[in-house]
């Protein structure tokens, strides 16, 4: 195929005119092509060169060699040179010799356009006769040879990566700005273009347009534009990216890994790698990994980003790589990159680890062991992920070298308190075992960190001294820290190891916060007055005791659970199981397992409910080792459902069974099991009594659960009828061991059950008040209320010794009088007043007696006469009213007269009311539930 040629210069007058014109054109070239080409082949000499150069100076003028895309899709290759003076002697003439490549055609033999730079085929004058000689091929220039390009690339080493990065975006169309190369010689621009065409895929290199020189870069149409320092500047034009090779390099790092690899290959003098890669693997610009694999296998050092790309490529195509290439690649990747230690921001550690995981076991150990050593070194020193390797992944020599080099970093990573307890440290421990690095001395502290992370609790949640208020443990906390190893009185278990349960606390009389469901102290007569007695050194916080379970902790809750938010298996916020990596480490590392189970067992002993909430159902392999009973109960206790029907005592036995040790051999397990079954509320009085009688006092004494039973008695609500019997059992079983502050409340509870029986004795009021006032500390409010209610019910029974009623009237005890009035207004008294006339007579005698004894009694009795007795009497039928008067007649004439005067309507009735207290101005208070107002009109019906 003959190539169409064009010659253009300043010529004498002829058929086509004079001046600059086409002087020789191949046959068949259309006029449209000539008009378009005329706009592309002009030449302006540089301003800084001589205006009238001699023959030698003409050689220094730049040569404009261009490849331009035409409107029809073809290419125009043109070489324009300055020739000095034209035929008329005018200076400024040039000669352009161009070759037209129609659309879809290339140079013969598929030569790239840049390869014909300064080819002998280019003419500097119009051929004789005005007809170009036919040309079927253009020989390549000898100027763009391999060695010359390598030398040029090394001379521009600091600029290569930046140029290649811009070239890539230009070639793939992601950035269409033109590249302007400023050099002092157009031949250097040609070499830049040759470098570009070498690194680009062949097809993109053929499509690349360029010119080696122009004085006006703004008017150039090519993708790469060559210019001289004297050319018009374009530095501030957004259409161009300028690479000025005549000044200092910018020195900014290049983020394009492909560009870095291309620069390294050229400076290494290995341009044939581009050809091999393009032939074997295809488009080098679209995947840096392919080119990086070739470069590394060729022994060329690459930056970390390129090494990471090569590792990813090799991992994805390991089966396609020839064995020599893969071996050479692994050897290069096993060597550290210059200036890189695998620290933060590098992708290399993860890529190398993925490659190692892909190859481990599939290539000989001698081949993969250096890479494994590199991966492990990066992971340990650079804090990257540690791969899971087996003993067969390393040779003996590599293992010994790693153990020597990495031992300090391994030990530091395992013991580092600033890092996580699980995850990376576990991997480092596995690696230490693999390398035979001894870390036994680090395991106790390491296991403690893991235990705290698994439980994730603060010591304040359930402190070792958070025992039941009102018991010996709470007073020891108020008195100050105990000496190490000190024990609860009568207990073989140290107090520091016997923390109490997280039950709600009691409110003692005088507190600003009454117990749940109890009336506050602001209400008159609702509680005992005053705070702790003078001489008591117990802080107010220490005077708080276990409260009666209120709405927040109903006794109807599911037995053995800790309520919402407990974190127990099956709840909405059930904790996640232990990390699989930890479970694997525990199964494969007996020393770690023993240390961790020991730490968790200590936490389980101190905070069983918390540990059970986190670890129940976690899958911890507690069955692998004997011992650790407290941990066993917390982990396995959730599966020990116990008997059906919510029998918490049965659940206690089931939990104790999971401990693997008898509470008689290790009493502390009873304490832990107790707090697992009753974590948020104390047992009922019946449950506590059965536990005491079933296990015996010695078991509770040694286990330290005696105070928990005491707390159950003191915190029992009024409806728990077994609490007084529990108090009696505690007094009987621990006669000399009970704390003085516990003894008085228990005696009051016991006495509350005796009232109304043969064992009540005499002087009930004084006895109750003496026990209360003789207590070392304020008696819990619910205990006082229970015994006062029992005493009030007894004082409202028949018969009642007058001495007891007089003791009540004289006492002026606000809380006791309030309990008496509350009981008198109750349904039991109302029923008896409605059905028993003799009871009505007895109540009139009581409530009209001892006038003026004490203001409190006056207020109480007059209120009962007016608000309780009068409505009841007026509602009686006639025969019952007669029976009331008959009963009063038998007690004496004076009482009958007083009753008739009190019950008589009209003025005399009002006067009698004043004499008996009726009509006194009562305290302004809210009406009581069930109050019956007397008829209006002073008793008139």
Buried (B, 14 or more C-beta within 10 A) or exposed (E): EEBBBBBBBBBEEEEEEEBBBBBBBBEEBEEEBBEBBBEBBBBBBBEEBBEEBEEEEBEEBBBBBBBBBBEEEBBBBBBBBBBBEBEEEEBBBBBBBBBBBBEEEEBEEEBBBBBBBBBEBBBBEBBEEBBBEEBEBBEBBEBBEEEBBBEBBEEBEEBBBBBBBBBBBBBBEEEEBBBBBBBEBBBBBBBBBBBBBBBBBBEBBBBBBBBBBBBEBBEBBBBBBBBBBBBEBBEEBEEBBBBBBEEEEEEEEBEBBBBBBBBBBBBBBBBEBBEEBBEEBEBBBEBBBBBBBBBBBBEBBBBBBBBBBBBBBBBEBBEEBEEEBBBBBBBBBBEBBEEBEBEEEBBBBBBBBBBBBBBBEEBEBEBBBBBBBBBBBBBBBBBBBBBBBEEEBBBEEBBEBBBEBBBEBBBEBBBBEEBEBBBBBBBBBBBBBBBEBEBEEBBEBBBBBBBBBBBEBEEEEBBBBBBBBBBBBBBBBBEEEBEEEEBBBBBEBBBBBBBBBBBBBBBBBBBEEBBBEBBEBEEBBBBBEEBBEEEBEBEEEBBBBBBBBBEEBEBEBEBBBBBEEBBBBEBEEBBEBBBEBBBEBBEEBEEBBBBBBBBBBBBBBBBBBBBBBBBBBBEBEBEEBEBBBBBBBBBBBBEBEBEEEEBBBBBBBBBBBBBBBEBBEBBBBBBBBBBBBBBBBBBBBBBBBBBBEEBEBEBBBBBBBBBBBBBBBBBBBBEBEBBBBBBBBBBEBBEEBBBEBBBBBBBBBBBBBBBBEEEBEEBBBBBBBEBBEEBBBBBBBBBBBBBBBBBBBBBBBEEBEEEBBBBBBBBBBBBBBBBBBBBBBBEEBBEBBBEBBBBBBBBBBBBBBBEEBBEBBBBBBBBBBBBBBBBBBBEBEEEBBEBBBEBBBEBEEEBBEBBBBBBBBEEEBBBBBEBBBBBEEEEEEEEEEEEEEBEEEBBEE
